[in-house]
Amino acid sequence: MASDNQPNYAKIGFFILAGAALVVGTLVYLGGFGSKKHEFLAETHFAYPVSGLDVGSAVNFRGVRVGNVRRISFIGAEYDEIGNPRDRRQIYVELALDKRLFRFGGNEERVREVLERLVERGLHAMVSSSGVTGLSKIELNFPTIPRDDEKISWRPKYTVIPPAPSILQSAADSATQLLDQLNKMDFASAWSNVVETTGSANTLLQDVTALLQAQKGNIGEILDNVREASAGLRAFTDEIRSNPSALLRSSTPERLDETR
């Protein structure tokens, strides 16, 4: 009778292990391992810092979450053959996208073709802040400003989604280029050229003034001749207007006797 009231430790242990396995399996599935068959890997890169971005950060397409960041590294650590040494310092970001949300369908090759067409239409990636938390995310969208697609100098493993131009970075680069150009300018020579040009203009103006002063009398005589010629032309015009036949004879004909 007493043996019937003894707990069955084997059954209790089995139920505890089964429950633990169920919890672990659920957590693993919710952690993303259960949806790997729906993942499509892509990559992007950034020349500017990606502060706040971490593995697991959201990847949104026009505001809708379509994946997460799977890996963050450097181009130099991911690829051995890089044509431009400066590209080694660029930040490499691997993206795990959910094919179901893109409604790609088909095999991997079909998915790649669809994503490449989106890239040809202008799809780009940019890092944006999630708010007061300080965390960042990847936003996939189509550009509102012209995108400068530079040719990459390495052979990518996955489909590349080009980075969007950073407005702040572009402004900083423009300011840096302007300062470099200003540093290269020879202001002393430029100012010397300005002074020399101004002196030449003053000399020319003085020469013209001296010439006008020297020819002041001749200019007055020329103006008088022009006035006389204008007066003679006016008189001739008046005569022709009153006596048009004067154009056909050299002098005024004499009057006949019977008309005297």
C-alpha positions, 0 to 999 in steps of 0.5 A: 500500500505504501509503495503505491503512494511513492512518486514516480521520479522517472515520469517527473524527470521525463516531463521536465526534460520534455518541457525544457526541450519544448521551451528551448526549441521555441526560443530557437525558432523565434530567434530566427533559426526556424526561418532560415529557409526563407532567408536571402542574403544580400550585402551593402557597404558604407564609407561612413560610420554606422554607429548604433548598428549591430547584429540583429538590427532591423532591415526595413523596406519602405518602413516595413521590416523585411529582415535583419543585419546578420554580420558587420565587418570590414571589406578588407576582412571579407575580401582578399582581392580589392582593387582600391586599397581605400575600400578596405576601410569600408564597413561591410554589412550582410543582410538576411532578407525574408523572401516571403515579405518581398514576395519573390518566390522561386529559386535563389536565381529568381530571387537574385534577378528580382532584387537586382532589378530593384537595384537597377531602379534605384534601391539603396541602403542607408543607416538611420536612427531608431529614435531616443534609444540610440539604436540604428537600422538599415532602411531600403528605399528608392532615392530622392536625390541622385545616387552616385553609384561608384564601381566596387573594386571587389567581387561580392559574394552576394547581391549588392545593394548600394549605399545611399549618399549621406547628405552630411557626409557629402557636405563634409566632403565638399567642405574638405575639397573646398579647403584643400583648393583654398590651401593650394591657391597662391593668394599672394600671386593672385593679389599681385595680379589684381594689383597689376591689372588695376595699375594697367587699367589706371595707366590706360585711363590716364593715357586716354584722358591725356589724348583727349586733352591734347586733341581737345581743339581738333575735336572742337573743329571736327564737331564744327565741321560736322555741324556745317555739313549737317546744316548744308545737308538739311538745306539741300534736302529742303531745296529738293523737297521744294524743287524736285526737278533740280536733281535733273539739271545742273543749273536753273534755266533762263527765262524765255523772252516772251516770259520776261 
